[in-house]
Every structure is written in structure tokens, then in C-alpha cells.
């Protein structure tokens, strides 16, 4: 939206995007189906911004605005057929069924107000002053349950996982043995 009035102009920018993804993960990285999970991801985000811009053409120009952003993200990971076979730790510690159920919900809300003024003293000299207020709120609900045992799984909750202030990636390397002989 872009609307002009006598002394100012109103601009509005709106955006929405989202996705859903269901996938089957063979998470053990081998040819055997030892650790197989169904993963579900869903993300949606919405943003809205309103800006008022002066169009008086005088020595003083200004703009003011407000913006809002919201993102919702969900990640669910559930093991496939935990009771029907041994998973995860077979071949390392014997036939011990092992799996982790992970559920994560994250919501981010961001609000901002801003204003800027510019005064032209001459054609070659001006001063600009701007202010911005922003507030970001993020909530994360995360649970992980380890299913360990033989036969009927017993759920054992894991301790809460702290959320780092930045994205973290890690890789679990497979066990290898050095058989170098002289």
C-alpha cells in the first residue's frame, strides 16, 4: 500500500511465508535401519510495517513508522517402531532399544517504533536525528524423552536443554578403529 496525502505519504508493507515438511530420517548414517525417525517441521512468519514520510518539500523532512514480526516454528521427531526392534545402540553395546523423542515449539515476536528528522540548514549542510525502539520476545518449549530398555520402552525425561544465543551445529562422528599393524 502506498497512499499520498497533502503533507505526508503512507506506506505499508506486508509479508507472509511458511512451510510444512514431513520426512523420514535414517539418522544412523548406515545401510542398516538402526535409527529411523519421522520428522515434522512447520514454520510460519508474518511481518507488517507502516511508514509515514513527509512530503512538504521544506527545510524539515521526517519519517516515522512501526513494524511487527512474528514467527512460529515447530519441530517434532519421533522414532519409528521402537518396540519392534532394537535401535540406536545395537552393535555398540548389544541389543538395547534406544531412541529420543524431541518436541520443540518456538515463537518469536518483534516490535519496533522509529522516527527520523532531517533539517537542511543550507543546500550543502543538514543534520539528521533518528530514534528507534525495538523489543524482541522469544519463547521456546522443548522436551526430549529418551526411550531406553528392552521390550516395553520406559520413558526417562532428559534434563532441559539450554538454548544458546546463536545457532549451533554439531556432528556425531562414527566410531572407528585403527588396525594399523607393523
LINDAQUI-V734082 format. One record per backbone hydrogen bond with DSSP energy under -1.0 kcal/mol. CO is the residue of the C=O (numbers start at 0). NH is the residue of the N-H. E is the energy in kcal/mol with one decimal. If there is no record, write none. Layout:
CO:NH:E
CO:NH:E
//
This chain:
0:11:-2.8
2:9:-3.3
6:54:-1.9
7:4:-3.1
8:52:-2.5
9:2:-2.8
10:50:-2.8
12:48:-2.1
14:46:-2.5
16:44:-3.0
18:42:-2.6
20:40:-2.8
22:38:-2.9
24:26:-1.3
24:36:-2.7
25:28:-1.1
31:33:-1.5
34:26:-1.7
35:79:-2.6
36:24:-3.3
37:77:-2.3
38:22:-2.6
39:75:-2.5
40:20:-2.8
41:73:-2.6
42:18:-2.5
43:71:-2.9
44:16:-2.1
45:69:-2.7
46:14:-2.3
47:67:-2.6
48:12:-2.5
49:65:-2.2
50:10:-2.8
51:63:-2.3
52:8:-2.6
58:119:-2.3
60:117:-3.0
61:53:-2.9
62:115:-2.7
63:51:-3.7
64:113:-2.4
65:49:-2.7
66:111:-2.0
67:47:-2.5
68:109:-2.6
69:45:-2.7
70:107:-2.8
71:43:-2.3
72:105:-2.9
73:41:-2.1
74:103:-2.4
75:39:-2.6
76:101:-2.2
77:37:-2.9
86:88:-2.2
88:91:-1.6
88:92:-2.3
93:95:-2.0
96:148:-1.6
98:146:-3.4
100:144:-2.5
101:76:-3.0
102:142:-2.5
103:74:-2.5
104:140:-3.1
105:72:-2.8
106:138:-2.5
107:70:-2.4
108:136:-3.3
109:68:-2.3
110:134:-2.7
111:66:-2.4
112:132:-3.1
113:64:-2.6
114:130:-2.8
115:62:-2.1
116:128:-2.7
117:60:-2.7
118:126:-2.4
124:120:-1.5
124:121:-2.1
126:118:-2.7
128:116:-3.0
130:114:-2.3
132:112:-2.5
134:110:-2.8
136:108:-2.9
138:106:-2.5
140:104:-2.7
142:102:-2.6
143:157:-1.8
144:100:-2.9
145:155:-2.2
146:98:-1.4
153:147:-1.3
155:145:-1.9
//
